[in-house]
């Protein structure tokens, strides 16, 4: 019985310390979330989510858990007039890629992830928005290795290295090939992405590649 009381007292003290640490963590999280939400929302605006918003939701838990004294959800509004909904449930594939670009841009000075992959981030995108996304990818590439699969010349032309993925039918089988592009090959591929490999397109492609 004496041992039981000693252990119960130790457990009570440990739980109090755990709750104190959890409250400190909660306070720090909520303070950081204000800046994080505001900055991600600003990047969302730049990346085509006009009137969009990003928000971190804290839901308290009764007892300390491995995640602290609350669970955390990220909410997003991709269009004006819509409610904030869970990021995991509301965004499409292309929107998720752009949202991740906004988030990774904000976290670029803090995370330790060396390689970022963006698969067809340009879905349903064009014009000035594609230029903004290209700039954001280029900026992110200064601190991370960025691999980007793209069908838009605005985005592809800003890359340091280019690879063309294509399929061939060989001996009745379809195979996928990846070719490293160099020199004039880059120009011809960007021109093809512009719509045709004409002299005018090639001149435009040269300007795009030089502009980066």
C-alpha positions in Angstrom: 0.0 0.0 0.0 2.9 2.4 0.8 4.5 1.8 -2.6 1.1 2.3 -4.3 0.7 5.7 -2.7 4.3 6.7 -3.7 3.7 5.7 -7.3 0.3 7.5 -7.4 1.9 10.7 -6.1 4.7 10.4 -8.7 2.1 9.9 -11.4 0.2 12.9 -10.3 3.3 15.1 -10.4 4.3 13.7 -13.8 0.9 14.4 -15.2 1.0 18.0 -13.9 4.4 18.5 -15.5 3.1 17.0 -18.7 0.1 19.4 -18.7 2.3 22.4 -18.1 4.6 21.4 -20.9 1.6 20.8 -23.1 0.2 24.3 -22.4 3.6 25.8 -23.3 3.6 23.9 -26.5 0.0 25.0 -27.3 0.8 28.6 -26.6 3.9 28.4 -28.9 1.9 26.6 -31.6 -1.0 29.2 -31.6 1.5 32.1 -31.8 3.3 30.5 -34.7 0.0 29.6 -36.5 -1.0 33.2 -36.7 2.0 34.1 -38.8 2.0 30.8 -40.7 -1.7 31.1 -41.7 -1.3 34.7 -42.7 1.8 34.1 -44.8 0.4 30.9 -46.5 -2.8 32.8 -47.4 -0.7 35.6 -49.0 1.1 33.0 -51.1 -2.2 31.4 -52.0 -3.4 34.7 -53.4 -0.2 34.9 -55.5 -0.7 31.4 -56.8 -4.2 31.9 -58.1 -6.5 31.4 -55.1 -8.1 34.8 -55.3 -10.0 35.3 -52.0 -8.5 32.1 -50.7 -7.5 31.5 -47.1 -5.5 29.1 -44.9 -6.3 28.4 -41.3 -5.0 26.1 -38.5 -7.6 24.7 -36.2 -6.8 23.5 -32.7 -9.1 21.0 -31.0 -8.3 20.4 -27.2 -8.0 16.9 -25.9 -8.9 15.9 -22.3 -5.7 14.1 -21.6 -2.1 14.7 -22.8 -1.4 12.7 -25.9 1.6 12.1 -28.2 0.5 15.1 -30.3 0.3 17.4 -27.2 -2.8 18.9 -25.6 -4.7 19.3 -28.9 -5.2 17.8 -32.3 -4.4 20.1 -35.3 -6.2 20.3 -38.6 -5.4 22.6 -41.5 -8.4 24.3 -43.2 -8.5 25.9 -46.5 -10.8 28.1 -48.6 -9.9 28.0 -52.3 -12.6 30.4 -53.6 -14.3 33.5 -52.1 -17.6 32.9 -50.4 -16.9 29.3 -49.5 -16.5 28.0 -45.9 -13.2 26.9 -44.6 -13.0 23.1 -45.1 -10.4 20.4 -44.2 -7.4 20.6 -46.6 -7.5 16.8 -46.9 -11.1 16.8 -48.2 -11.7 19.9 -50.2 -8.8 20.5 -52.7 -8.4 18.9 -56.1 -5.1 17.4 -57.3 -3.9 20.6 -59.0 -5.0 22.7 -56.1 -3.2 20.5 -53.6 0.0 20.9 -55.6 -0.3 24.7 -55.5 -1.2 24.7 -51.8 1.8 22.6 -51.1 4.0 25.0 -53.1 2.7 27.8 -50.9 3.3 25.9 -47.7 6.8 24.7 -48.7 7.7 28.2 -49.7 6.8 29.5 -46.2 8.7 26.5 -44.6 11.7 26.6 -46.9 14.0 28.2 -44.3 12.9 25.7 -41.6 12.4 22.3 -42.9 15.0 19.7 -43.7 13.4 17.9 -46.7 16.0 17.9 -49.4 13.8 17.0 -52.5 10.4 18.2 -53.4 8.3 16.7 -56.2 5.4 18.5 -57.9 3.4 16.4 -60.3 1.5 18.4 -62.9 1.2 21.5 -60.7 0.0 23.3 -63.9 -3.3 21.5 -64.2 -6.0 23.9 -65.5 -3.6 26.8 -65.4 -2.3 29.3 -67.9 -1.2 32.9 -68.5 0.0 35.0 -65.7 -0.8 32.4 -63.1 1.7 30.0 -64.7 4.3 32.7 -64.6 3.7 33.2 -60.9 3.9 29.5 -60.2 7.1 29.3 -62.2 8.7 32.1 -60.1 7.7 30.4 -56.9 9.2 27.1 -58.0 12.4 28.9 -59.1 12.6 30.6 -55.7 12.0 27.3 -53.9 14.8 25.7 -56.0 17.3 28.0 -54.3 17.0 26.0 -51.1 15.7 22.6 -52.2 16.1 20.1 -55.1 12.8 20.6 -57.0 11.5 18.0 -59.5 8.5 19.2 -61.4 6.5 17.4 -64.1 4.9 20.1 -66.3 3.1 20.6 -69.6 3.5 24.4 -69.7 6.4 26.3 -71.3 6.3 29.0 -68.7 7.1 26.6 -65.9 9.4 24.2 -67.9 11.6 27.1 -69.2 12.6 28.2 -65.7 14.3 24.9 -64.9 18.0 24.4 -64.7 17.8 20.9 -66.2 15.3 19.4 -68.6 14.2 15.8 -69.1 11.6 14.7 -71.7 9.4 11.7 -70.9 7.9 9.9 -73.8 6.6 6.6 -74.9 7.6 4.3 -77.8 6.2 1.1 -79.2 9.0 -1.4 -79.6 8.4 -5.0 -80.8 4.8 -4.7 -79.9 5.4 -3.3 -76.4 5.0 0.2 -75.1 8.0 1.5 -73.2 8.6 4.8 -71.4 11.8 6.7 -72.1 13.4 9.6 -70.2 15.9 11.8 -72.2 18.2 14.5 -70.8 17.9 17.6 -73.0 20.9 19.8 -73.8 21.4 22.9 -75.8 19.2 23.2 -78.9 17.2 20.2 -77.7 15.8 22.4 -74.9 14.8 25.0 -77.4 13.0 22.6 -79.7 11.1 21.0 -76.7 10.0 24.4 -75.3 9.0 25.4 -78.9 6.9 22.2 -79.1 5.2 23.0 -75.8 4.4 26.4 -77.3 2.4 24.6 -80.0 4.7 24.0 -82.9 8.5 23.8 -83.7 8.5 26.8 -86.0 11.2 29.4 -86.3 8.9 31.9 -84.4 8.3 29.4 -81.6 12.0 28.6 -81.4 12.9 32.3 -81.0 10.3 32.7 -78.3 11.7 29.5 -76.6 15.2 31.0 -76.7 13.9 34.2 -75.0 12.1 32.2 -72.3 15.2 30.1 -71.5 17.4 33.2 -71.4 14.9 35.1 -69.2 15.3 32.7 -66.3 
